[in-house]
Amino acid sequence: MNKKLNIWQLTPPQILVLGFAVIIFIGAGLLTLPLSSATGHSIPFIDAFFTAVSATCVTGLVVVDTGSAYTMFGQIVIVSLIQVGGLGFMTMATLVAFAFRKKITLKERLVLQEAFNQGSMEGIVRLIRKVIIYSLSIEAIAAVIFTIRFSFDFGFTRGLYYGIWHAVSMFNNAGFDLFGTVDAPFVSLTGYVGDFVVNFVAMMLIILGGIGFIVISDLMEFRNKGKLSLHSKVVLSMSGLLLLVGAVGIFIFEFTNIRTLGSLDFGAKVLGSFFQSVTARTAGANTVDIGALRQASQFLLIILMFIGASPGSTGGGIKTTTFTILISAIITMIRGKEDIVIFRYRLAKDRILKAITLSMMALFLVIIVTMILSTTQDSSFIKILFEVTSAFGTVGLSMGLTPELTTFGKVLICITMFAGRLGTITLAYALQPKQEKELFRHPEGKITIG
């Protein structure tokens, strides 16, 4: 009784951290069972733990190939972790509560508010209900289309399994796939680089999962309301801009690269450029060899991965809204204005400070982990930076370093994925001691800047 009481005395950020940690360890335990391994022998715990972290944090980085190393049982465990991790364990718990007609308590509402980064608890249960309905509906529609397409290659039974599995993986921006084999592991969607159906459905799933449930809800209600919220306008405009800039950049950089887009026809080049730009927004699947990209393209992907998806989504990164605030702050300062104004709305200073704090903490995390791995891993700097940024942004794109990581490197990347999924600020709030109200304010001082 006391233990239960102690758990619910934790703060919402602490409950989120603890909840994700418990799910990860349960998943790791299941993946170490001989029943999960295609060889019949237990997968080493560190590899199972890495896979569980990557799946729960919807990242997609893998040390062993999912399609060839795991049995169907292991693959179902992984896709279950993806679904729970993508929607959030509190969302899944709320779904169970709905099923049993259980009332959502105040504490549970506070945790949901923290999980979806909402400013208040007002309408949070309605939002969760919409999240569940929209998510399952989108995944179901995509699963049907994928099933039809994959049935031509693998037959109906396997096509159905692949259709459902990859619909869940892509919508949750996880990047896991089952197309690898013992002879050709880690191939992702490279076999479908010119396939319009697979590319289009996968991109739509990634985009819908990445813009966030708040925006999806806003779009669904646009016909009735006749307008979008400021949040949705910022997310949609910045997401569209980043996708376009990324696609154009990759198209230009890789146009003559025979190892990536150079050997494809013009239509496939355009499709490949857009897919790599979309997937860098925390999805992790790829249709060309990421390691074969030119360094300019790889660095562009690093930038896109660091920015990531949008708040309240299945993706990671510092988020599109944070990036928009940073860019707007720079423009405002250059123009000599006092207030940051976006779509004719003035932003509160606490939003600006939070955006700066989140960005700097994320940057410090990526820098520190990259420096440590640079001393422990025998690999090029850009390869390490790419992998670390991919882990922080919960992207899953890889230049091939992850399977080569030492045990220490795997643990470090696991910590980075965990921090990227929960958010550096949420993690900091969870680890800090109880705050006490300040009884006084210090005098204002001035520092010369620039």
Stockholm file with secondary structure:
# STOCKHOLM 1.0

chainA/1-450         MNKKLNIWQLTPPQILVLGFAVIIFIGAGLLTLPLSSATGHSIPFIDAFFTAVSATCVTGLVVVDTGSAYTMFGQIVIVSLIQVGGLGFMTMATLVAFAFRKKITLKERLVLQEAFNQGSMEGIVRLIRKVIIYSLSIEAIAAVIFTIRFSFDFGFTRGLYYGIWHAVSMFNNAGFDLFGTVDAPFVSLTGYVGDFVVNFVAMMLIILGGIGFIVISDLMEFRNKGKLSLHSKVVLSMSGLLLLVGAVGIFIFEFTNIRTLGSLDFGAKVLGSFFQSVTARTAGANTVDIGALRQASQFLLIILMFIGASPGSTGGGIKTTTFTILISAIITMIRGKEDIVIFRYRLAKDRILKAITLSMMALFLVIIVTMILSTTQDSSFIKILFEVTSAFGTVGLSMGLTPELTTFGKVLICITMFAGRLGTITLAYALQPKQEKELFRHPEGKITIG
#=GR chainA/1-450 SS CHHHHHHHTSCHHHHHHHHHHHHHHHHHHHHTSGGGBTTSSCCCHHHHHHHHHHHHTTCCCCSSCHHHHBCHHHHHHHHHHHHHHHHCHHHHHHHHHHHTTCCCCHHHHHHHHHHTTCSCSTTHHHHHHHHHHHHHHHHHHHHHHHHHHHHHHHCHHHHHHHHHHHHHHHHTTCCCCSCCCSSSCSCTTGGGTTCHHHHHHHHHHHHHHHHCHHHHHHHHTHHHHCSCCHHHHHHHHHHHHHHHHHHHHHHHHHTTCTTTTTTSCHHHHHHHHHHHHHHTTTTCCCSSCGGGSCHHHHHHHHHHHHHCSCTTSSCCSSCHHHHHHHHHHHHHHHTTCSSCEETTEECCHHHHHHHHHHHHHHHHHHHHHHHHHHHHSCSCHHHHHHHHHHHHTTCCCCSSCGGGCCHHHHHHHHHHHHHHHHCHHHHHHHHSCCCCCCSCCCCCCCCCCC
#=GC SS_cons         CHHHHHHHTSCHHHHHHHHHHHHHHHHHHHHTSGGGBTTSSCCCHHHHHHHHHHHHTTCCCCSSCHHHHBCHHHHHHHHHHHHHHHHCHHHHHHHHHHHTTCCCCHHHHHHHHHHTTCSCSTTHHHHHHHHHHHHHHHHHHHHHHHHHHHHHHHCHHHHHHHHHHHHHHHHTTCCCCSCCCSSSCSCTTGGGTTCHHHHHHHHHHHHHHHHCHHHHHHHHTHHHHCSCCHHHHHHHHHHHHHHHHHHHHHHHHHTTCTTTTTTSCHHHHHHHHHHHHHHTTTTCCCSSCGGGSCHHHHHHHHHHHHHCSCTTSSCCSSCHHHHHHHHHHHHHHHTTCSSCEETTEECCHHHHHHHHHHHHHHHHHHHHHHHHHHHHSCSCHHHHHHHHHHHHTTCCCCSSCGGGCCHHHHHHHHHHHHHHHHCHHHHHHHHSCCCCCCSCCCCCCCCCCC
//
